[in-house]
Amino acid sequence: MLIFIDTEFTNFKNPELISIGLVSNDWQHEFYAELPIDESKCSDFVIQTVLPLLGKKANAKCTPTELTERLACWLAQFSDCDTQICYDSEDDWHLLCQALNGRLPAWLMGWNIQYYLNPMRLNDYFILYGLDRHHALNDAKANRYAFTSSQNIVY
């Protein structure tokens, strides 16, 4: 199973998770959560672009402890198969690991798919569905849409 992830975070120098979105390769499963924000830690870009997109999805806000529990529970549904978390930035992978308090299940692997994303399809996704970029769930879905692979992967 492939799970596509995207995160939003405070800044590049000392990134702290703001929101996380995941979607399965079959489009049947998605996860989204938002954490409390300390704006003083956020870059100007995050304040202007990311923060206005938050707070619009019901039940998304949670504490870091709740996030760990919710995320582990959500991921557990994929425990019966090898699962790859597909990310386009190492920051996404590191923030996922932090969100799980470093307790990654043995069946869960990471895969940097940056070079398997079709930039035209990525852009088309946002236009086609009229969605904003820099929202973790929207970006995770766009990555799924734009994913291409020459490898023999079962979807």
C-alpha positions in Angstrom: 0.0 0.0 0.0 1.2 3.5 -0.8 0.3 6.3 1.5 1.0 9.9 0.2 1.8 12.5 2.9 2.3 16.2 3.2 2.9 18.4 6.2 2.9 22.0 6.9 5.3 23.3 9.5 6.5 26.5 11.2 9.7 27.2 9.3 12.7 25.5 7.6 15.3 26.4 10.2 13.5 24.7 13.1 10.4 23.0 11.7 7.5 22.2 14.0 4.5 20.4 12.7 1.4 22.5 12.1 -0.7 20.1 10.0 -0.5 16.7 8.4 -2.4 15.1 5.6 -2.3 11.5 4.2 -4.2 9.7 1.5 -4.0 6.1 0.3 -3.1 5.3 -3.3 -6.6 3.9 -3.8 -8.1 7.2 -2.6 -10.3 5.3 -0.1 -8.5 6.4 3.1 -7.5 9.9 4.3 -6.2 11.4 7.5 -5.9 15.1 8.4 -5.0 16.8 11.7 -3.9 20.3 12.9 -1.9 21.1 15.9 -1.9 24.3 18.1 0.2 27.0 16.6 2.7 29.4 18.1 2.8 32.2 15.4 6.0 33.6 16.8 7.8 30.5 15.5 6.2 30.7 12.0 7.9 32.2 9.0 6.2 35.1 7.2 5.3 32.7 4.4 3.6 30.4 6.8 1.7 33.2 8.5 0.5 34.6 5.2 -0.1 31.4 3.2 -0.6 28.4 5.4 -2.4 29.7 8.5 -5.3 31.2 6.7 -6.1 27.7 5.3 -6.4 26.1 8.7 -9.4 25.6 11.0 -11.9 24.7 8.2 -12.1 20.9 8.6 -14.2 19.6 11.5 -12.4 17.7 14.2 -9.0 18.4 12.8 -7.6 20.2 15.8 -5.8 18.1 18.3 -3.0 18.1 20.9 0.3 16.4 20.1 -0.6 13.5 22.3 -4.0 13.1 20.5 -2.2 13.3 17.1 0.1 10.5 18.0 -2.8 8.3 19.1 -5.0 9.2 16.1 -2.2 8.7 13.6 -1.1 5.4 15.0 -4.7 4.2 15.0 -5.2 5.3 11.4 -2.0 3.7 10.2 -2.8 0.4 12.0 -5.5 -0.4 9.3 -2.6 -1.0 6.9 -0.6 -3.3 9.2 -1.5 -6.4 7.2 0.6 -5.3 4.2 3.9 -3.6 3.5 3.1 0.1 3.5 5.2 2.9 2.1 4.8 6.5 3.1 5.4 8.5 0.0 6.8 11.9 0.6 8.4 14.6 -1.6 10.4 16.3 1.2 12.6 14.8 3.9 10.9 17.2 6.3 7.6 15.3 5.8 9.2 12.0 6.8 11.0 13.5 9.8 7.8 15.2 11.0 5.8 12.0 10.6 8.4 10.2 12.7 8.2 12.9 15.4 4.4 12.8 15.4 4.7 9.0 16.1 7.3 9.7 18.9 9.8 7.7 16.8 7.7 4.5 17.1 7.4 3.5 13.5 5.9 0.1 12.9 8.2 -2.4 11.3 5.9 -2.7 8.3 6.0 1.0 7.6 8.7 2.3 5.2 9.4 5.7 3.7 9.9 6.4 0.1 11.0 9.8 -1.3 9.0 10.2 -4.5 10.1 13.7 -5.4 11.4 12.5 -8.8 8.3 10.5 -9.5 5.9 13.5 -9.4 4.8 14.9 -12.7 4.9 18.7 -12.3 2.2 19.3 -14.9 -0.2 16.8 -13.2 0.6 18.3 -9.9 -0.4 21.8 -11.1 -3.4 20.4 -12.9 -4.8 18.9 -9.7 -5.1 22.2 -8.0 -6.7 23.8 -11.1 -9.0 20.9 -11.7 -10.4 20.7 -8.2 -10.0 24.4 -7.3 -8.0 23.7 -4.2 -5.4 25.8 -2.4 -1.8 24.7 -2.3 0.0 24.6 1.1 -2.8 22.8 2.8 -1.4 19.4 3.9 -4.3 17.2 2.8 -4.7 19.0 -0.5 -1.0 18.7 -1.2 -1.0 15.0 -0.2 -3.8 14.4 -2.6 -2.1 16.4 -5.4 1.0 14.2 -4.9 -1.1 11.1 -5.3 -2.6 12.5 -8.4 0.8 13.5 -9.9 2.6 10.3 -8.9 4.1 8.3 -11.8 6.4 5.4 -11.6 8.1 3.2 -14.0 8.3 0.5 -11.4 5.9 -2.4 -11.3 3.7 -1.3 -8.4 0.3 -2.7 -7.6 -2.3 0.0 -6.9 
